[in-house]
């Protein structure tokens, strides 16, 4: 439906008018005002007492007008037959396009510069798939080991996995390893784990345990 909506809205744009010098000048001027003045002010006012820092507000300000809503609203003057309605529509369309090209294409770069991006996910070069004609009572899940994982640095035979759990393969720096009892789990390893459906939740709880939480609990127990 979104694709259909954009196609319909695109039919209202005439290249000869949309790319005219007058539209480009007015659109760029309006884009600069919205991007660097209006939206930062609006974000600052609407996020008062919400706990956002300066970096977060800058990032929210850079989100920009990349949706179809402004374009849809710009069609209202045209349906009412108001004077200069086509001009309004062309300028709004140009502003949205400018925002999408400039802000939309740089949003991840801005997040990285502001230090708001998350850790880069390691892409697995291999995939495993469990195929069954009937309803399988087990499945293979993918798990990426991080520094806070409780299993980091441990041998497989030392891990107290839930019942009906088996590590089928390990991807390490792009290589496929066949796991055995003495295999040591390392950070950024990608584990392919065969687990029964009834043990899946228990396995996820086990894998989601963090070192800092476990260490804190151990300290509390030792104090008692």
Secondary structure, DSSP 8 states (H G I E B T S, - for coil): -HHHHHHHHHTT--HHHHTSHHHHHHHHHHHHHIIIIIHHHHHHHHTTTTT--HHHHHHHHTT-S-SSHHHHHHHHHHHTT-TTHHHHHHHHHHHHHHHIIIIIHHHHHHHHHTT---------S-------SS--SEEEEEEE--TTBTTTT-BGGG----TTEEEEEEEETTEEE---TT-B--TT-EEEEEEEGGGHHHHHHHHT-BHHHHHHHHHHHHH-
